Amino acid sequence: MPKHGHFINRSIWLRAVVLGANDGIISTASLLVGVTAAGVGHGGVLLTGLTGLVAGALSMAAGEYVSVSAQRDTETADLARELHALEVDPEYELGELAQGLEARGVSEPLAWQVAQQMTSHDALDAHAREELGLTDTAAARPVQAAWVSALSFVIGGALPLVGAFLSPPAWAAWVLSLAALTALALLGFAGARLGGAPSSPAVARVLFWGCVAMGVTAGLGRMFGLVI
């Protein structure tokens, strides 16, 4: 167990960081490998990468904000329904809460006692946790998800872009691919450690999909480059 709490408490922001960084690394590196294989000049490659980096970060922020906002709207609607039910038929809701506790192994007398105490303390919070699985830790936060994902996308995508910028044009594809795979391996390792999971499977899966993405775009770039 981590020193300051459970790993699950990191899941919301960790998901956004890993998603953004992984997308930034793979999409930027794949784009650069594709245009390099198509024979685009060094300046054009860098401009393409920079444009893709900005567009990708904005797209990631917008996508996360919209999707997490939809999740928050659903949570708000369910909480409103629970609040209405508590006002209309509190006895039924009390019984429902007690039955839920019984289903998890609490004896019937104790379940009713606990349900009454939880209802007296904060009825809506009790039903949100027990029936809906909603807690403050897991609550949807659209703005946080948007900026965390966008920032991690920029950081992740900047690594292969820097590799392409610093390398000689003839070696750009190899250098930026190596930079991307190194960044993916570090991301998989760090994400696994922060989440309390084994690092080897995490590193293996990000490297696999990174290689697939760059391999496909390199092939397409070479094919269209020959046509052009």
ZAVEXLUM-527316 format. One record per residue (C-alpha): residue number from 1; x, y, z. Coordinates in Angstrom, 3 decimals. Layout:
% ZAVEXLUM-527316
+-----+----------+----------+----------+
|  nr |       xx |       yy |       zz |
+-----+----------+----------+----------+
| NUM |        X |        Y |        Z |
...
+-----+----------+----------+----------+
***
This chain:
% ZAVEXLUM-527316
+-----+----------+----------+----------+
|  nr |       xx |       yy |       zz |
+-----+----------+----------+----------+
|   1 |    0.000 |    0.000 |    0.000 |
|   2 |    1.362 |    3.479 |   -0.832 |
|   3 |    2.446 |    5.595 |    2.098 |
|   4 |   -0.313 |    8.192 |    1.697 |
|   5 |   -3.304 |    6.042 |    0.810 |
|   6 |   -4.564 |    3.538 |   -1.717 |
|   7 |   -3.462 |    3.305 |   -5.325 |
|   8 |   -7.080 |    3.692 |   -6.464 |
|   9 |   -7.009 |    7.285 |   -5.218 |
|  10 |   -4.608 |    8.049 |   -8.072 |
|  11 |   -6.708 |    6.424 |  -10.766 |
|  12 |   -8.516 |    9.551 |  -12.030 |
|  13 |   -5.489 |   11.757 |  -12.691 |
|  14 |   -3.209 |    8.820 |  -13.529 |
|  15 |   -5.574 |    7.681 |  -16.284 |
|  16 |   -5.593 |   11.176 |  -17.787 |
|  17 |   -1.791 |   11.471 |  -17.618 |
|  18 |   -1.124 |    8.055 |  -19.158 |
|  19 |   -3.764 |    8.548 |  -21.860 |
|  20 |   -2.478 |   11.984 |  -22.827 |
|  21 |    1.221 |   11.094 |  -22.789 |
|  22 |    0.723 |    7.808 |  -24.614 |
|  23 |   -1.388 |    9.482 |  -27.291 |
|  24 |    1.109 |   12.326 |  -27.617 |
|  25 |    4.078 |   10.010 |  -28.069 |
|  26 |    2.450 |    7.565 |  -30.459 |
|  27 |    0.470 |   10.006 |  -32.615 |
|  28 |    3.319 |   12.510 |  -32.976 |
|  29 |    5.972 |    9.867 |  -33.613 |
|  30 |    3.742 |    8.010 |  -36.085 |
|  31 |    2.961 |   11.224 |  -37.936 |
|  32 |    6.646 |   12.136 |  -38.155 |
|  33 |    7.683 |    8.647 |  -39.246 |
|  34 |    4.974 |    8.655 |  -41.910 |
|  35 |    5.919 |   11.978 |  -43.492 |
|  36 |    9.625 |   11.141 |  -43.232 |
|  37 |    9.053 |    7.866 |  -45.066 |
|  38 |    7.089 |    9.782 |  -47.710 |
|  39 |   10.203 |   11.848 |  -48.455 |
|  40 |    9.122 |   15.141 |  -46.921 |
|  41 |   12.049 |   17.479 |  -46.219 |
|  42 |   13.435 |   18.057 |  -42.717 |
|  43 |   11.741 |   21.450 |  -42.352 |
|  44 |    8.420 |   20.045 |  -43.501 |
|  45 |    8.733 |   17.161 |  -41.042 |
|  46 |    9.312 |   19.527 |  -38.129 |
|  47 |    6.442 |   21.813 |  -39.163 |
|  48 |    4.142 |   18.807 |  -39.503 |
|  49 |    5.163 |   17.555 |  -36.082 |
|  50 |    4.658 |   20.924 |  -34.417 |
|  51 |    1.265 |   21.375 |  -36.039 |
|  52 |    0.241 |   17.860 |  -35.043 |
|  53 |    1.396 |   18.482 |  -31.490 |
|  54 |   -0.739 |   21.613 |  -31.093 |
|  55 |   -3.766 |   20.112 |  -32.827 |
|  56 |   -3.490 |   16.892 |  -30.840 |
|  57 |   -3.260 |   18.686 |  -27.489 |
|  58 |   -6.323 |   20.798 |  -28.256 |
|  59 |   -8.222 |   17.751 |  -29.489 |
|  60 |   -7.271 |   15.814 |  -26.378 |
|  61 |   -8.413 |   18.651 |  -24.105 |
|  62 |  -11.714 |   19.045 |  -25.930 |
|  63 |  -12.360 |   15.306 |  -26.067 |
|  64 |  -11.638 |   14.779 |  -22.389 |
|  65 |  -13.720 |   17.780 |  -21.356 |
|  66 |  -16.731 |   16.700 |  -23.412 |
|  67 |  -16.588 |   13.024 |  -22.421 |
|  68 |  -15.996 |   13.648 |  -18.718 |
|  69 |  -18.708 |   16.336 |  -18.729 |
|  70 |  -21.114 |   13.717 |  -20.080 |
|  71 |  -20.075 |   11.417 |  -17.250 |
|  72 |  -20.596 |   14.195 |  -14.707 |
|  73 |  -24.038 |   14.975 |  -16.145 |
|  74 |  -25.017 |   11.321 |  -15.705 |
|  75 |  -23.767 |   11.317 |  -12.122 |
|  76 |  -25.680 |   14.539 |  -11.379 |
|  77 |  -28.876 |   13.093 |  -12.858 |
|  78 |  -28.589 |    9.936 |  -10.744 |
|  79 |  -27.941 |   11.954 |   -7.594 |
|  80 |  -31.021 |   14.056 |   -8.331 |
|  81 |  -33.100 |   10.883 |   -8.682 |
|  82 |  -31.771 |    9.557 |   -5.382 |
|  83 |  -32.522 |   12.843 |   -3.629 |
|  84 |  -36.079 |   12.824 |   -4.977 |
|  85 |  -36.568 |    9.214 |   -3.858 |
|  86 |  -35.319 |   10.057 |   -0.363 |
|  87 |  -37.823 |   12.907 |   -0.131 |
|  88 |  -40.779 |   10.904 |   -1.500 |
|  89 |  -40.259 |    7.530 |    0.209 |
|  90 |  -37.484 |    7.603 |    2.834 |
|  91 |  -38.588 |    4.303 |    4.424 |
|  92 |  -38.229 |    2.408 |    1.159 |
|  93 |  -34.799 |    3.938 |    0.583 |
|  94 |  -33.755 |    2.984 |    4.110 |
|  95 |  -34.802 |   -0.610 |    3.449 |
|  96 |  -32.958 |   -0.591 |    0.128 |
|  97 |  -29.796 |    0.589 |    1.850 |
|  98 |  -30.108 |   -2.080 |    4.542 |
|  99 |  -30.683 |   -4.809 |    1.946 |
| 100 |  -27.577 |   -3.707 |    0.108 |
| 101 |  -25.548 |   -4.068 |    3.286 |
| 102 |  -27.058 |   -7.502 |    3.925 |
| 103 |  -26.090 |   -8.593 |    0.414 |
| 104 |  -22.500 |   -7.760 |    1.286 |
| 105 |  -22.523 |  -10.007 |    4.358 |
| 106 |  -23.820 |   -7.804 |    7.171 |
| 107 |  -26.377 |   -9.495 |    9.425 |
| 108 |  -29.946 |   -8.189 |    9.151 |
| 109 |  -30.207 |   -6.465 |   12.557 |
| 110 |  -26.809 |   -4.844 |   12.184 |
| 111 |  -27.532 |   -3.856 |    8.570 |
| 112 |  -30.641 |   -1.949 |    9.626 |
| 113 |  -28.736 |   -0.280 |   12.459 |
| 114 |  -25.900 |    0.753 |   10.161 |
| 115 |  -28.341 |    1.941 |    7.472 |
| 116 |  -30.131 |    4.133 |   10.005 |
| 117 |  -26.870 |    5.631 |   11.233 |
| 118 |  -25.662 |    6.288 |    7.693 |
| 119 |  -28.993 |    7.885 |    6.782 |
| 120 |  -28.909 |   10.104 |    9.848 |
| 121 |  -25.384 |   11.240 |    9.001 |
| 122 |  -25.830 |   11.917 |    5.254 |
| 123 |  -28.571 |    9.993 |    3.478 |
| 124 |  -27.674 |   11.134 |   -0.050 |
| 125 |  -23.985 |   10.377 |    0.389 |
| 126 |  -24.813 |    6.921 |    1.771 |
| 127 |  -26.965 |    6.023 |   -1.232 |
| 128 |  -24.485 |    7.555 |   -3.662 |
| 129 |  -21.729 |    5.340 |   -2.304 |
| 130 |  -23.697 |    2.133 |   -1.780 |
| 131 |  -26.003 |    2.187 |   -4.814 |
| 132 |  -24.168 |    4.255 |   -7.386 |
| 133 |  -20.554 |    3.756 |   -6.367 |
| 134 |  -19.984 |    7.521 |   -6.370 |
| 135 |  -17.394 |    9.074 |   -4.075 |
| 136 |  -15.579 |   12.391 |   -3.952 |
| 137 |  -12.380 |   10.631 |   -5.046 |
| 138 |  -13.947 |    9.118 |   -8.160 |
| 139 |  -16.142 |   12.083 |   -9.088 |
| 140 |  -15.892 |   13.319 |  -12.678 |
| 141 |  -13.844 |   16.523 |  -13.051 |
| 142 |  -13.973 |   17.733 |  -16.682 |
| 143 |  -11.604 |   20.704 |  -16.355 |
| 144 |   -8.975 |   18.668 |  -14.527 |
| 145 |   -9.178 |   15.853 |  -17.074 |
| 146 |   -8.897 |   18.338 |  -19.958 |
| 147 |   -5.797 |   20.218 |  -18.855 |
| 148 |   -3.990 |   17.182 |  -17.450 |
| 149 |   -4.494 |   15.238 |  -20.689 |
| 150 |   -3.520 |   18.186 |  -22.882 |
| 151 |   -0.370 |   18.924 |  -20.884 |
| 152 |    0.720 |   15.293 |  -20.812 |
| 153 |    0.049 |   15.055 |  -24.575 |
| 154 |    2.379 |   18.007 |  -25.206 |
| 155 |    5.101 |   16.574 |  -22.970 |
| 156 |    4.824 |   13.136 |  -24.543 |
| 157 |    4.652 |   14.405 |  -28.122 |
| 158 |    7.557 |   16.788 |  -27.619 |
| 159 |   10.007 |   13.913 |  -27.082 |
| 160 |    9.926 |   12.410 |  -30.607 |
| 161 |    9.696 |   15.925 |  -32.045 |
| 162 |   12.897 |   16.934 |  -30.246 |
| 163 |   14.508 |   13.723 |  -31.486 |
| 164 |   13.611 |   14.614 |  -35.070 |
| 165 |   14.867 |   18.176 |  -34.596 |
| 166 |   18.268 |   17.163 |  -33.199 |
| 167 |   18.979 |   14.296 |  -35.572 |
| 168 |   20.544 |   14.550 |  -39.030 |
| 169 |   17.810 |   14.416 |  -41.709 |
| 170 |   19.043 |   11.064 |  -43.003 |
| 171 |   18.651 |    9.496 |  -39.552 |
| 172 |   15.511 |   11.335 |  -38.455 |
| 173 |   13.130 |    8.367 |  -38.719 |
| 174 |   15.397 |    6.091 |  -36.697 |
| 175 |   16.220 |    8.667 |  -34.035 |
| 176 |   12.645 |    9.801 |  -33.468 |
| 177 |   11.460 |    6.166 |  -33.407 |
| 178 |   14.069 |    5.356 |  -30.765 |
| 179 |   13.087 |    8.453 |  -28.789 |
| 180 |    9.420 |    7.480 |  -28.987 |
| 181 |   10.004 |    3.885 |  -27.894 |
| 182 |   12.211 |    5.021 |  -25.020 |
| 183 |    9.541 |    7.500 |  -23.907 |
| 184 |    6.839 |    4.805 |  -24.155 |
| 185 |    8.890 |    2.383 |  -22.074 |
| 186 |    9.433 |    5.027 |  -19.396 |
| 187 |    5.740 |    5.925 |  -19.457 |
| 188 |    4.676 |    2.296 |  -19.079 |
| 189 |    7.108 |    1.782 |  -16.216 |
| 190 |    6.147 |    4.985 |  -14.388 |
| 191 |    2.419 |    4.405 |  -14.851 |
| 192 |    2.693 |    0.877 |  -13.503 |
| 193 |    4.720 |    1.940 |  -10.484 |
| 194 |    2.358 |    4.781 |   -9.628 |
| 195 |   -0.609 |    2.452 |  -10.002 |
| 196 |    0.949 |   -0.376 |   -8.010 |
| 197 |    0.920 |   -2.764 |  -10.983 |
| 198 |    3.675 |   -4.985 |  -12.468 |
| 199 |    5.853 |   -2.944 |  -14.800 |
| 200 |    6.743 |   -5.577 |  -17.423 |
| 201 |    3.231 |   -6.027 |  -18.905 |
| 202 |    2.680 |   -2.252 |  -18.932 |
| 203 |    5.946 |   -1.610 |  -20.766 |
| 204 |    5.313 |   -4.462 |  -23.203 |
| 205 |    1.849 |   -3.274 |  -24.241 |
| 206 |    2.828 |    0.362 |  -24.841 |
| 207 |    5.867 |   -0.727 |  -26.862 |
| 208 |    3.768 |   -3.155 |  -28.893 |
| 209 |    1.151 |   -0.590 |  -29.887 |
| 210 |    3.796 |    2.060 |  -30.466 |
| 211 |    5.638 |   -0.234 |  -32.874 |
| 212 |    2.398 |   -1.134 |  -34.649 |
| 213 |    1.393 |    2.510 |  -35.095 |
| 214 |    4.784 |    3.660 |  -36.338 |
| 215 |    5.192 |    0.625 |  -38.580 |
| 216 |    1.807 |    1.158 |  -40.249 |
| 217 |    2.328 |    4.887 |  -40.818 |
| 218 |    5.857 |    4.314 |  -42.111 |
| 219 |    4.492 |    1.813 |  -44.607 |
| 220 |    1.734 |    4.151 |  -45.728 |
| 221 |    4.165 |    7.055 |  -45.978 |
| 222 |    6.565 |    5.056 |  -48.114 |
| 223 |    3.726 |    3.811 |  -50.332 |
| 224 |    2.263 |    7.260 |  -50.958 |
| 225 |    5.736 |    8.764 |  -51.267 |
| 226 |    6.501 |    6.401 |  -54.130 |
| 227 |    3.181 |    7.228 |  -55.789 |
| 228 |    3.771 |   10.954 |  -55.509 |
+-----+----------+----------+----------+
***
